[in-house]
């Protein structure tokens, strides 16, 4: 997929965010392609989460965030999967409770509505979490909880899905599943996906567009295979970082076969950003 | 309009009192016991229901600060009366000051990065000091404070019953409308906002609801024990409930059980009703610990 500004689902112009007097984003100019997977990368503290929150209107900002209207000419529905959610694990809330609370007007203490329960079940099945439906949230593992949050986000069929490091701390199987699912959503539902990720192999193999931020500005953006050059990586992550791809698919490879989802195994081609690795490999030369 | 509402309220109250009077117990022949029982039946489940989210949002300390602001609120009322403002009712100044304090705490919590417990601690100190300052100002006020400190459900009058009925209606309506949204708010604010919940409105509305419940419940439990009436049944319910829907019913049930049981014990053994109610509530919580089965994983 070409990453031209004209395909943009979201366009940010001169976005600036200051939190408690500290400038987190100073001047963000970026775009995110329609019906594509957009990866947002950058070192810790670069402002990736803040950028997502500005896009969602969760944090005050100056500048412009423009959304391409959806099929019906309205502002596209956006959904959010937050990063590592801190919540009260002792609360007697089941997975179904959470999803039904979002969908139904009738208070949960008067019972679940059939429609809400059916919608909840459909989304849970989509993310492979239907067997978790009756479990309390506090009993879920990190990966299971992320999948439930994704199911919640998918309720109401959003056009724009924002995910903040959804696979951080998730095992290989969970990560593979998550990745397959995102590719599938992009293809079948033409959903625009913006994902904060530290997983370099995911970005190079599945993203259609990558936006790299550091020091409050966009350092580079574009097609991953053209954008993630050693020079750019150094600009974003600093001198002591090199891309290190320890799998068999270390070559430039922008995205996988859409028909088959993630056609590779994450278990053996797992690229990460390592600080100062021993054997620097030429990363993703276009 | 106002008169019609009052007439309706009084009709409902006298109907309920008649129903209680028909119970096959000798004690309900006394009017004050019928009124006490009705008050408990109206207020205890309400406390339990609201308590579910007081526990979820960790607002026990907030509730304590609000109940202790009653000191200053009542003192201000007495001060106003002695200054010649005869129309001022200390019960109203109590509610008014508590609402102001509740809104200030909520606003400070939202607008500063101070810990919520720090903000409440400051507010708590401020209202207590204000109350003590006014009491010292005129020792005549002091004797009237005992009923606010310890409560006395056996002396409730028609006005108290009307307030209890109004409270029960307000809380039932609010919980029916807001229950699901509050569940999302309790999980995560940002997430709730992206799901279309007006989190700021719910923050303030729930704070005001807690203020109203606390100030109305002081009449029963006294300001020292009012938080217990909110927290203890809800804590019991968390041990027993297996879903977000069940927890409200268990909390209301635990509240009623403790309230009625406490009233019976207090009449039978001549101990303070508020203390008896809380003690039974705590005993129920102890029992509920035994039922806290390791549900979830085993239920797959």
HADDOCK unambig.tbl for C-alpha pairs under 7 A between the chains (distance, minus, plus):
assign (segid A and resid 58 and name CA) (segid B and resid 190 and name CA) 6.75 0.50 0.50
assign (segid A and resid 79 and name CA) (segid B and resid 194 and name CA) 6.31 0.50 0.50
assign (segid A and resid 80 and name CA) (segid B and resid 191 and name CA) 6.96 0.50 0.50
assign (segid A and resid 80 and name CA) (segid B and resid 194 and name CA) 6.60 0.50 0.50
assign (segid A and resid 87 and name CA) (segid B and resid 187 and name CA) 5.63 0.50 0.50
assign (segid A and resid 87 and name CA) (segid B and resid 188 and name CA) 7.00 0.50 0.50
assign (segid A and resid 91 and name CA) (segid B and resid 238 and name CA) 6.84 0.50 0.50
assign (segid A and resid 92 and name CA) (segid B and resid 238 and name CA) 6.31 0.50 0.50
assign (segid A and resid 92 and name CA) (segid B and resid 241 and name CA) 6.34 0.50 0.50
assign (segid A and resid 92 and name CA) (segid B and resid 242 and name CA) 5.79 0.50 0.50
assign (segid A and resid 92 and name CA) (segid B and resid 243 and name CA) 5.19 0.50 0.50
assign (segid A and resid 92 and name CA) (segid B and resid 244 and name CA) 5.63 0.50 0.50
assign (segid A and resid 93 and name CA) (segid B and resid 243 and name CA) 5.23 0.50 0.50
assign (segid A and resid 93 and name CA) (segid B and resid 244 and name CA) 4.80 0.50 0.50
assign (segid A and resid 94 and name CA) (segid B and resid 243 and name CA) 5.79 0.50 0.50
assign (segid A and resid 94 and name CA) (segid B and resid 244 and name CA) 6.99 0.50 0.50
assign (segid A and resid 97 and name CA) (segid B and resid 244 and name CA) 6.26 0.50 0.50
assign (segid A and resid 101 and name CA) (segid B and resid 180 and name CA) 4.68 0.50 0.50
assign (segid A and resid 101 and name CA) (segid B and resid 181 and name CA) 6.83 0.50 0.50
assign (segid A and resid 107 and name CA) (segid B and resid 176 and name CA) 5.50 0.50 0.50
assign (segid A and resid 107 and name CA) (segid B and resid 177 and name CA) 6.92 0.50 0.50
assign (segid A and resid 107 and name CA) (segid B and resid 179 and name CA) 5.68 0.50 0.50
assign (segid A and resid 107 and name CA) (segid B and resid 180 and name CA) 5.73 0.50 0.50
assign (segid A and resid 108 and name CA) (segid B and resid 180 and name CA) 6.47 0.50 0.50
assign (segid A and resid 108 and name CA) (segid B and resid 244 and name CA) 6.72 0.50 0.50
assign (segid A and resid 108 and name CA) (segid B and resid 245 and name CA) 4.73 0.50 0.50
assign (segid A and resid 109 and name CA) (segid B and resid 245 and name CA) 3.71 0.50 0.50
assign (segid A and resid 109 and name CA) (segid B and resid 246 and name CA) 6.18 0.50 0.50
assign (segid A and resid 109 and name CA) (segid B and resid 248 and name CA) 6.59 0.50 0.50
assign (segid A and resid 111 and name CA) (segid B and resid 245 and name CA) 6.77 0.50 0.50
assign (segid A and resid 135 and name CA) (segid B and resid 296 and name CA) 5.02 0.50 0.50
assign (segid A and resid 135 and name CA) (segid B and resid 297 and name CA) 6.94 0.50 0.50
assign (segid A and resid 136 and name CA) (segid B and resid 296 and name CA) 6.05 0.50 0.50
assign (segid A and resid 139 and name CA) (segid B and resid 296 and name CA) 6.64 0.50 0.50
